[in-house]
Amino acid sequence: MAQRFSKPFYNSKAWKDVRELAMIRDKGLCQAEGCNSPAEEVQHIIHLTPNNINDANISLNLDNLTCLCRDCHFKQHKGERSSGRKKDTLRTVRFDTEGNIIEEES
């Protein structure tokens, strides 16, 4: 679910247009490894923050977007296991408030 700061962005024509381009590029399919379900969500790889939402290189860049089915999108955000209908192949990546990847120790 969109955070309060990002709701106007997700309602913008610019977002709707780039979201559609991402879906076309990914042929409407989830891009998670091992999953070929229809995509329902377009995910920012570097997540949006109040500090980067106005940077089009992050918010509107096709290279920063990937299409995911609802299950895989939920897994990425919540770190939960899938319902069992797909392979559990997604790696959980966490970001700090600036959108930088937090390295996880094994």
C-alpha distances in whole Angstrom, upper triangle without the diagonal:
4,6,9,12,10,9,13,13,11,13,16,19,19,15,16,19,18,16,18,21,19,19,22,23,22,23,20,20,18,20,19,23,24,22,23,20,19,16,13,11,12,11,13,15,16,13,12,14,15,19,18,16,19,21,21,22,18,16,18,20,20,22,18,16,16,15,14,14,11,14,14,11,10,13,13,10,11,15,16,18,18,19,23,23,22,24,22,23,20,20,18,18,17,17,18,17,19,17,20,20,22,24,24,28,29
4,6,8,6,6,10,10,8,10,13,16,16,13,14,17,17,14,18,20,18,19,22,23,22,24,21,21,20,21,21,24,26,24,25,22,21,17,15,12,12,11,12,15,15,11,10,11,12,15,15,12,15,17,18,19,16,13,16,18,19,20,17,15,16,16,16,16,14,17,17,13,13,16,14,12,14,17,19,21,21,23,26,26,25,26,25,25,21,22,19,18,17,16,17,15,17,15,19,20,21,24,25,29,30
4,6,5,6,10,10,10,12,15,18,18,15,17,20,19,17,21,23,21,22,25,26,25,27,24,25,23,23,23,27,29,27,28,26,24,21,18,15,15,14,13,16,15,11,9,9,10,13,14,12,15,17,18,20,16,14,17,20,21,22,18,18,19,19,19,20,17,19,19,15,15,18,16,13,15,18,20,23,23,25,28,29,28,29,27,27,23,23,20,19,17,15,15,13,15,14,18,19,20,24,25,28,30
4,6,6,8,10,10,12,14,18,18,16,18,21,21,19,22,25,23,24,28,28,28,30,27,28,26,27,27,30,33,30,31,29,27,24,21,18,18,17,16,19,18,14,12,11,10,14,14,12,15,18,19,21,18,16,18,21,23,24,21,20,22,22,22,23,21,23,23,19,19,21,20,17,18,22,23,27,27,28,32,32,31,32,30,30,27,27,24,22,20,18,18,15,17,17,20,22,23,27,28,31,33
4,6,7,8,10,12,13,17,16,14,17,20,19,18,22,23,22,24,27,27,27,30,27,28,26,27,27,30,33,31,32,30,28,25,22,19,18,16,15,18,16,13,9,8,6,10,11,9,11,14,16,18,15,13,16,19,21,22,19,19,21,22,22,24,22,24,24,20,20,23,20,17,20,23,25,28,28,30,33,34,33,33,31,31,27,27,24,22,19,17,16,13,14,15,18,21,22,26,27,31,33
4,6,5,6,9,10,14,13,11,13,16,15,15,18,20,19,20,23,24,24,26,24,25,23,23,24,28,30,28,29,27,25,21,19,15,14,13,12,15,14,11,8,8,8,11,11,7,10,13,13,16,13,10,13,16,18,19,16,16,18,18,19,21,19,22,21,17,18,21,18,16,19,22,24,27,26,28,31,31,30,31,29,29,25,25,22,20,19,17,17,14,15,14,18,20,22,25,27,30,33
4,5,5,6,9,12,13,11,12,16,16,15,18,20,19,20,23,24,24,26,23,25,23,24,25,29,31,28,29,26,24,21,18,15,15,15,14,18,17,14,11,12,11,15,14,11,13,16,16,19,16,13,15,18,19,21,19,17,19,19,20,21,19,22,22,18,19,22,20,17,20,23,25,27,27,28,31,31,30,32,30,30,27,27,24,23,21,20,20,17,18,18,21,23,25,28,30,33,35
4,6,5,6,10,11,10,12,14,15,15,17,19,20,21,23,24,25,27,24,26,25,26,27,31,33,31,31,29,26,23,20,17,16,17,16,19,19,16,13,13,12,15,14,11,11,15,15,18,16,13,14,18,19,22,19,18,21,21,22,23,22,25,25,21,22,25,23,21,23,26,28,31,30,32,35,34,33,35,33,33,29,30,27,26,24,22,22,19,20,19,23,25,27,31,32,36,38
4,5,5,9,8,7,9,12,12,12,15,16,16,18,20,21,22,24,22,24,23,23,25,28,31,28,28,27,24,21,18,15,14,14,13,16,16,13,10,11,11,13,12,8,9,12,11,14,12,9,10,14,16,18,16,15,17,18,20,21,20,24,23,19,21,23,21,19,22,25,27,29,29,31,33,33,31,33,31,30,27,27,25,23,22,20,20,18,18,17,20,23,25,28,30,34,36
4,6,8,9,6,7,11,11,10,12,15,14,15,18,19,20,21,19,21,20,21,22,26,28,25,25,23,21,17,15,12,11,12,12,16,16,13,11,13,13,16,14,10,12,14,13,16,14,10,11,14,15,18,15,14,15,15,17,18,17,20,20,16,18,21,19,17,20,23,25,27,26,28,30,29,28,30,29,28,25,25,24,22,22,20,21,19,19,18,21,23,25,28,30,33,35
4,7,9,7,7,11,12,11,13,16,16,17,19,21,22,23,20,23,22,24,25,29,31,28,27,25,22,19,16,14,14,15,15,19,19,17,14,16,16,18,17,13,14,17,15,18,17,13,13,17,17,20,18,17,18,18,19,20,19,23,23,19,21,24,23,21,24,26,28,30,29,30,33,32,31,33,32,31,28,29,27,26,25,24,25,22,22,21,25,26,29,32,33,37,39
4,5,5,6,9,10,11,13,15,16,17,19,20,21,23,21,23,23,24,26,30,32,29,29,27,24,20,18,16,15,16,16,19,19,17,15,16,16,18,16,12,12,15,13,16,15,12,11,15,16,19,18,16,19,19,21,22,22,25,25,21,23,26,24,23,26,29,30,32,31,33,35,34,33,34,33,33,29,30,29,27,26,24,25,23,22,21,25,27,29,33,34,38,40
4,5,5,6,9,10,11,12,14,15,17,18,20,21,20,22,23,24,26,30,32,29,28,26,23,20,18,17,15,17,17,20,21,19,17,19,19,21,18,15,14,16,13,17,16,13,11,14,15,19,18,16,19,18,21,22,23,26,26,23,25,28,26,25,28,31,32,34,32,34,36,34,33,35,34,33,30,31,30,29,28,27,28,26,25,23,27,28,32,34,36,40,42
4,6,5,6,9,10,11,12,14,16,17,18,20,19,22,22,22,25,28,31,28,27,26,23,20,18,16,14,15,15,18,18,17,15,17,18,18,16,12,12,13,10,13,13,10,8,11,12,15,15,14,17,17,20,22,22,26,25,22,24,27,24,24,27,29,31,33,32,33,36,34,32,34,33,32,29,29,28,27,26,24,26,24,22,21,24,26,29,32,34,38,39
4,5,5,6,8,10,10,12,14,15,16,18,17,19,19,19,22,25,27,25,24,23,20,17,15,13,10,12,11,15,15,14,12,15,16,17,14,11,12,13,10,13,12,8,7,10,11,14,13,11,14,14,16,18,19,22,21,18,20,23,21,20,23,26,27,29,28,30,32,30,29,30,29,28,25,26,25,23,23,22,23,21,20,19,22,23,26,29,31,35,36
4,6,5,6,9,10,11,12,14,15,16,15,17,18,19,22,25,27,24,23,21,18,15,13,12,10,13,13,17,18,17,16,18,19,21,18,15,15,16,14,16,15,12,10,13,12,16,15,13,14,14,16,17,18,21,21,18,21,23,22,21,24,27,28,29,28,29,31,29,28,30,29,29,26,27,26,25,25,24,26,24,24,22,25,26,29,32,33,37,38
4,5,5,6,9,10,11,12,14,15,15,18,19,19,22,25,27,25,23,22,19,16,15,14,12,14,15,18,19,18,17,20,21,22,19,16,16,16,13,15,15,12,9,11,11,15,15,13,14,14,17,19,20,24,23,20,23,26,24,24,27,29,30,31,30,31,33,31,29,31,31,29,27,28,28,27,27,26,28,26,25,23,26,27,30,32,34,38,39
4,5,5,6,9,10,10,12,14,14,16,17,17,19,23,25,23,22,21,18,15,14,13,10,12,11,14,15,16,15,18,20,20,17,14,15,14,11,12,12,9,6,8,7,11,11,9,11,12,15,18,19,22,20,18,21,23,21,21,25,26,28,29,28,30,31,29,27,29,28,27,24,25,25,23,24,23,25,24,22,20,22,23,27,29,31,34,36
4,5,5,6,9,10,11,12,11,13,14,14,17,20,22,20,19,18,15,11,11,9,6,9,10,13,15,15,14,18,20,21,18,15,16,16,13,14,13,10,9,10,8,12,11,8,9,9,12,14,15,18,17,15,18,20,18,19,22,24,25,26,24,26,28,26,24,26,25,24,22,23,23,22,22,22,24,23,22,20,22,23,26,28,30,33,34
4,5,5,6,9,10,10,9,12,14,15,18,21,23,20,18,17,14,11,11,11,9,12,14,16,19,18,18,22,23,24,21,19,19,19,16,17,16,14,11,12,10,14,14,11,11,10,13,15,16,20,19,17,20,22,21,21,25,26,27,28,26,27,29,26,25,26,27,26,23,25,25,25,26,25,28,27,26,23,26,26,29,31,33,36,37
4,5,5,6,9,10,10,13,14,14,18,21,22,20,19,18,15,13,13,13,10,13,14,16,18,18,19,22,24,24,21,19,19,18,15,15,15,14,11,10,8,11,12,10,11,10,14,16,19,21,20,18,22,24,22,23,26,27,28,29,27,29,30,28,26,27,27,25,23,25,25,24,26,25,28,27,26,23,25,25,29,31,32,36,36
4,5,5,6,8,8,10,11,11,14,17,19,17,16,16,13,10,11,10,7,10,11,12,15,16,17,20,23,23,20,18,19,18,15,15,14,12,10,10,6,9,10,7,7,7,11,13,16,18,16,15,19,20,18,19,23,24,25,25,24,26,27,25,22,23,23,22,20,21,22,21,22,22,25,25,24,20,22,22,26,27,29,32,33
4,5,5,6,5,8,9,10,14,17,18,15,13,13,10,8,9,9,8,11,13,15,18,18,19,23,25,26,23,21,22,21,18,18,17,16,14,13,10,13,13,10,8,6,9,11,14,17,15,14,18,20,18,20,23,24,24,25,22,24,25,22,21,22,22,21,20,22,22,22,24,24,27,27,26,23,25,25,28,29,30,33,34
4,5,5,6,9,12,12,16,18,20,17,15,15,12,11,12,13,11,14,16,17,20,21,22,26,28,28,25,23,24,23,20,20,19,18,15,14,11,13,15,12,11,10,13,14,17,20,19,18,22,23,22,23,26,27,28,28,25,27,27,25,23,24,25,24,22,24,25,25,27,27,30,30,29,26,28,27,30,32,33,36,36
4,5,8,9,11,11,14,16,18,16,15,15,13,12,14,13,11,14,15,16,19,20,21,25,27,28,24,22,23,22,19,18,18,17,14,13,9,11,13,10,9,9,13,15,18,20,18,18,22,22,21,23,26,26,27,27,25,27,27,25,22,23,24,22,20,22,24,23,25,25,28,29,28,24,25,25,28,29,31,34,34
4,5,6,8,7,11,13,14,13,11,12,10,9,11,11,10,12,14,15,18,19,21,25,27,28,24,23,25,23,20,19,18,18,16,14,11,12,13,10,8,7,9,12,15,17,15,15,19,19,18,20,23,23,24,24,21,23,24,21,19,19,20,18,17,20,21,21,24,24,27,28,27,24,25,24,27,28,29,32,32
4,5,9,10,13,15,16,13,10,11,9,9,12,13,12,15,17,18,21,22,24,28,30,31,28,26,27,26,23,23,22,21,19,17,14,15,17,13,11,9,11,12,16,18,17,17,20,21,21,23,25,26,26,25,23,24,24,21,19,20,22,20,20,22,24,24,27,27,31,31,31,27,28,27,30,31,32,35,35
4,7,9,12,15,15,12,10,9,6,5,8,10,10,13,16,17,21,21,22,26,29,30,27,25,26,26,23,23,21,20,18,18,14,16,16,13,10,7,9,9,12,15,14,14,17,19,18,20,23,23,23,23,20,21,22,19,17,19,20,19,18,21,22,23,25,26,29,30,29,26,28,27,29,30,31,34,34
4,6,9,11,11,8,6,6,5,5,8,10,10,13,16,16,20,20,22,26,29,30,27,25,28,27,24,24,22,21,20,19,15,16,16,13,10,7,7,7,11,13,11,12,16,16,16,19,21,21,21,20,17,18,19,16,14,15,17,16,15,18,20,21,23,25,28,29,29,25,27,25,28,28,28,31,31
4,6,8,9,6,6,6,6,5,8,8,9,10,14,14,18,18,20,24,27,28,25,24,26,25,23,23,20,20,19,18,15,15,15,12,8,5,4,5,9,10,8,9,12,13,13,15,17,17,17,16,14,16,16,14,11,13,13,13,12,15,16,17,20,22,25,26,26,23,24,22,24,25,25,28,27
4,6,8,7,7,9,9,8,11,11,10,10,13,12,16,17,19,23,26,27,24,23,26,24,22,21,19,19,18,17,14,13,13,10,7,6,6,8,12,12,9,10,14,13,12,15,18,17,18,17,15,18,17,16,13,13,13,11,10,13,15,15,18,20,24,25,25,21,22,20,22,22,23,25,25
4,6,6,8,9,11,10,12,12,12,11,13,12,16,17,20,23,27,27,25,24,27,26,24,23,20,20,20,19,16,15,14,12,9,8,7,8,11,10,7,9,12,10,10,13,15,14,15,14,12,15,15,13,10,10,10,8,6,10,12,13,16,18,22,24,24,20,21,18,20,20,20,22,22
4,6,8,11,13,13,16,15,15,15,17,15,18,20,23,26,30,30,27,27,30,28,27,25,23,23,23,22,19,17,17,15,12,12,10,12,14,13,10,12,15,13,12,16,18,16,16,14,13,16,15,14,10,8,9,6,7,10,13,15,18,20,24,27,27,23,23,20,21,21,20,22,21
4,7,9,13,13,16,17,17,17,20,18,22,23,26,29,33,33,31,30,33,32,30,28,26,26,26,25,22,20,20,18,15,14,12,12,15,13,11,14,16,14,15,18,19,17,17,14,12,14,13,11,7,6,8,7,9,12,15,18,21,24,27,30,30,26,26,23,25,24,23,25,23
4,6,9,10,13,14,15,15,18,17,21,22,25,28,31,32,30,29,32,30,29,27,25,25,25,23,20,20,19,17,13,11,9,8,11,10,8,12,14,13,14,17,18,17,16,14,11,13,12,10,6,7,9,9,10,13,16,18,21,23,27,29,29,26,26,24,25,25,24,26,25
4,7,8,12,14,15,16,19,19,23,23,26,29,32,34,31,30,32,31,29,28,26,25,25,23,20,20,20,17,13,11,9,9,12,12,11,13,16,15,16,19,21,20,19,17,14,15,14,11,9,11,13,12,13,17,19,21,24,26,30,31,31,28,28,26,28,28,27,30,29
4,6,9,11,14,15,19,19,23,23,25,28,31,33,30,29,31,31,29,28,26,25,24,24,20,21,20,17,14,10,8,6,9,9,9,12,14,14,16,18,19,19,18,16,13,13,13,10,9,12,14,14,14,18,19,21,24,26,29,31,31,28,29,27,28,29,28,31,30
4,6,9,12,14,18,19,22,22,24,27,30,32,29,27,29,29,27,26,24,23,22,22,19,20,19,16,13,9,8,6,9,10,11,12,14,16,16,18,20,21,20,19,15,16,16,13,13,15,17,17,16,20,21,22,25,26,29,30,31,27,29,27,29,30,30,33,32
4,6,8,10,14,15,19,18,20,23,26,28,25,23,26,25,23,23,21,19,18,18,16,17,16,12,9,6,5,4,7,10,9,9,12,14,14,16,18,19,18,18,15,16,17,15,14,16,17,16,15,18,19,20,22,23,26,27,27,24,25,24,26,27,28,31,30
4,7,10,14,16,19,17,19,22,24,26,24,22,24,24,22,23,20,18,18,19,16,18,17,13,11,7,6,5,6,9,10,9,11,14,14,15,17,18,18,18,16,16,18,16,16,18,18,18,17,19,19,20,22,22,25,26,26,23,25,24,26,28,28,31,31
4,6,10,12,15,14,15,18,21,23,20,18,21,21,19,20,17,15,15,16,14,15,14,10,8,6,5,6,6,10,9,7,10,12,12,12,15,16,17,18,16,17,19,18,17,18,18,18,15,18,17,17,18,19,22,22,22,19,22,21,23,25,25,29,29
4,7,9,12,11,12,16,19,20,17,15,18,18,16,16,13,11,11,12,10,12,10,6,6,4,6,9,10,13,11,9,12,14,12,13,16,17,19,20,18,20,22,21,19,20,19,18,16,17,17,16,17,17,20,20,20,17,19,19,22,24,24,28,29
4,6,9,8,10,13,16,18,15,14,17,16,15,15,11,10,11,11,10,11,8,6,5,6,7,10,10,12,10,7,11,12,9,10,13,15,17,18,17,20,22,21,19,19,18,17,14,14,14,13,14,14,16,17,17,13,16,15,18,20,21,24,25
4,5,5,7,11,14,15,12,11,14,13,12,11,8,7,9,9,9,9,6,5,7,9,10,14,14,16,13,11,13,14,11,11,15,16,19,20,20,23,25,24,22,22,20,19,15,15,14,12,13,12,14,14,14,10,13,13,16,18,20,23,25
4,6,9,12,16,16,13,13,16,14,14,12,9,10,11,10,10,9,5,6,7,10,11,15,16,16,13,11,14,14,10,11,15,15,18,19,20,23,24,24,21,20,19,16,13,12,12,9,10,10,13,14,13,9,10,10,13,15,17,20,22
4,7,9,13,12,9,10,13,12,12,10,7,9,11,10,12,10,6,8,10,14,15,18,18,19,16,14,16,16,12,12,16,16,20,22,22,25,27,27,24,24,21,19,16,14,13,10,10,8,10,11,9,6,7,8,11,14,16,20,22
4,6,10,11,9,9,12,12,13,12,8,8,12,12,13,13,9,10,11,14,14,17,17,18,16,13,14,15,11,10,14,15,18,21,21,24,26,26,24,24,22,20,16,15,13,11,9,7,9,9,9,6,9,10,12,15,17,21,23
4,7,8,6,5,9,9,11,11,8,7,10,12,14,14,10,11,14,16,17,19,19,20,18,15,16,18,14,13,16,18,21,24,24,27,29,29,27,27,25,24,20,19,17,14,13,10,11,9,9,7,11,12,15,18,20,24,26
4,5,5,6,9,10,12,13,10,10,13,15,17,17,14,15,17,19,20,22,21,23,21,18,19,20,17,14,17,19,22,25,26,29,31,32,30,30,27,26,22,21,18,16,13,10,9,6,7,7,10,13,15,18,20,24,27
4,6,6,8,10,13,14,12,11,15,17,20,20,17,18,20,22,23,25,24,26,24,21,22,23,20,18,20,23,26,29,30,32,35,35,33,34,31,30,26,25,22,19,17,13,12,9,8,10,13,16,18,22,24,27,30
4,6,7,8,12,13,11,11,14,16,19,19,16,18,21,23,25,27,26,28,26,23,24,25,22,20,22,24,27,30,31,34,36,37,35,35,32,31,27,25,23,19,17,13,12,8,7,9,12,15,17,21,23,27,30
4,5,5,8,9,7,7,11,12,15,15,12,15,18,20,22,25,25,26,24,21,22,23,20,19,22,23,27,29,30,33,35,35,33,33,30,29,25,23,21,18,16,13,12,10,7,8,11,14,17,20,23,26,29
4,6,7,9,7,6,9,11,14,15,12,14,17,19,21,23,23,25,23,20,21,23,20,18,21,23,26,29,29,32,34,34,32,32,30,29,25,24,22,19,18,15,14,12,10,10,14,16,19,22,25,29,31
4,6,9,8,7,9,12,15,16,14,16,19,21,23,26,26,28,26,23,25,26,23,22,25,27,30,33,33,35,37,37,35,35,33,32,28,27,26,23,21,18,17,15,13,13,16,19,22,25,28,32,34
4,5,6,6,8,9,13,14,12,14,18,20,23,26,26,28,26,23,25,26,23,22,25,27,30,32,32,35,37,37,34,34,32,30,27,26,24,21,20,17,17,15,12,12,14,17,21,24,26,30,33
4,5,5,5,6,10,11,10,12,16,18,21,24,25,27,25,22,25,26,23,22,26,27,30,32,32,35,36,36,33,33,32,30,26,26,25,22,21,19,19,18,15,14,16,19,22,25,28,31,34
4,6,6,5,9,9,8,11,15,18,20,24,25,27,24,22,24,25,22,22,25,26,29,31,31,34,35,35,32,32,30,28,25,24,23,20,20,17,18,17,14,13,14,17,20,23,26,29,31
4,6,6,9,9,6,9,12,15,18,21,22,24,21,18,21,22,18,18,22,23,26,28,28,31,32,32,29,29,27,25,22,21,20,17,16,14,15,14,12,10,12,14,17,20,23,26,28
4,6,9,10,8,9,12,14,17,20,20,23,20,17,20,21,18,17,21,23,25,27,27,30,32,31,29,29,28,26,22,22,21,18,18,15,16,15,13,11,14,16,20,22,25,28,30
4,6,9,8,8,12,14,17,20,21,23,21,19,21,23,20,20,24,25,27,29,28,31,33,32,29,30,29,27,23,24,23,21,21,18,20,19,17,15,17,19,23,25,27,31,33
4,5,5,7,11,13,17,20,21,24,21,19,22,23,20,20,24,25,27,29,28,31,32,31,28,28,27,25,22,22,22,19,20,18,20,19,17,15,16,18,21,23,26,29,31
4,5,5,8,11,14,17,19,22,19,17,21,22,19,20,23,24,26,27,26,29,30,28,26,26,25,23,20,21,21,19,20,19,22,21,20,17,18,19,22,24,26,30,31
4,6,8,11,14,18,20,22,19,17,21,21,18,19,23,23,26,26,26,29,29,28,25,25,24,21,19,19,19,17,19,18,20,21,18,15,16,16,20,21,24,27,28
4,7,10,13,17,18,20,17,15,18,18,15,16,20,20,23,24,24,27,28,27,24,24,22,20,17,17,17,14,15,14,17,17,15,12,13,14,17,19,21,24,26
4,7,10,13,15,17,14,12,16,16,14,15,18,19,21,22,21,24,25,24,21,22,21,19,16,16,16,15,16,15,18,18,17,14,16,16,19,21,22,26,27
4,7,10,12,14,11,10,14,14,12,14,17,17,19,20,18,21,22,21,18,18,18,16,13,14,15,14,16,16,20,20,20,16,17,17,20,21,22,25,26
4,7,10,12,10,9,12,13,12,14,17,17,18,19,17,19,20,18,16,17,17,15,13,15,16,16,18,19,22,23,22,19,20,19,22,23,24,27,28
4,6,8,6,6,9,10,10,12,14,15,15,15,13,15,16,15,13,14,14,13,11,14,14,15,17,18,22,23,23,19,21,19,22,23,23,26,26
4,5,5,6,9,10,11,12,14,15,14,14,11,13,14,12,11,13,13,14,12,15,16,17,19,21,24,25,26,22,24,22,24,25,25,28,27
4,6,5,6,9,10,11,12,13,12,13,10,11,13,12,12,14,14,15,13,16,15,17,19,20,23,24,25,22,24,22,24,25,25,28,27
4,5,5,6,9,10,10,11,10,9,6,8,10,9,9,11,10,12,11,14,14,16,18,20,23,24,26,23,24,22,23,24,23,25,25
4,5,5,6,9,10,10,9,9,7,10,11,11,9,10,9,9,8,10,11,13,15,17,21,22,23,20,21,19,20,21,20,23,22
4,5,5,6,9,10,10,11,10,12,15,14,13,14,12,12,10,12,11,12,14,15,18,19,21,17,19,17,19,20,20,23,23
4,5,5,6,8,7,9,8,11,13,14,13,14,12,13,11,13,11,13,14,16,19,19,21,19,20,18,19,20,20,23,23
4,6,5,5,5,6,7,10,12,13,11,12,9,10,8,9,8,11,12,15,18,20,21,18,19,17,17,18,17,20,19
4,6,6,8,9,10,13,15,16,14,14,11,11,7,8,6,7,9,11,15,17,18,15,16,13,14,15,15,18,18
4,6,8,11,12,15,17,18,17,17,14,14,11,11,8,9,9,11,13,14,17,14,15,14,14,16,16,19,20
4,5,9,10,13,16,17,16,17,14,15,12,12,9,10,10,13,15,16,19,17,18,16,15,17,16,19,19
4,7,9,12,14,16,15,14,11,12,9,9,6,9,9,13,15,18,20,17,18,15,14,15,13,16,16
4,6,9,11,14,13,13,10,12,10,11,9,12,13,16,19,21,23,21,21,19,18,19,16,19,18
4,7,8,10,10,10,7,10,9,11,11,14,16,19,22,24,26,24,24,21,20,20,18,20,18
4,5,7,7,8,7,10,10,12,13,16,18,21,24,26,28,25,25,23,23,23,21,23,21
4,6,7,10,9,13,13,16,16,20,21,24,27,29,31,28,29,26,26,27,24,26,25
4,5,7,8,12,13,16,17,20,23,26,29,31,33,30,30,27,27,27,25,26,24
4,7,9,12,14,17,18,22,24,27,31,32,34,31,31,28,29,29,27,29,27
4,6,9,10,14,16,19,22,25,28,30,32,28,28,26,26,26,24,26,24
4,6,9,12,14,17,21,24,27,30,31,27,27,24,24,24,22,23,21
4,6,9,11,14,17,21,24,27,28,25,24,21,21,20,18,20,18
4,6,10,13,16,19,23,26,26,23,22,19,19,18,17,18,17
4,6,9,12,16,19,22,23,19,19,15,16,16,14,17,16
4,6,10,13,17,20,20,17,16,13,13,12,11,13,12
4,7,10,14,16,18,15,14,11,11,11,9,12,12
4,7,10,13,14,11,10,7,7,8,8,12,13
4,7,10,11,9,8,6,5,8,8,12,14
4,7,8,5,5,5,5,9,10,14,17
4,5,5,5,7,6,10,12,15,18
4,6,7,10,10,14,16,19,22
4,6,9,10,14,17,20,23
4,7,9,12,15,19,21
4,6,9,12,16,19
4,6,9,13,15
4,6,10,13
4,7,10
4,6
4
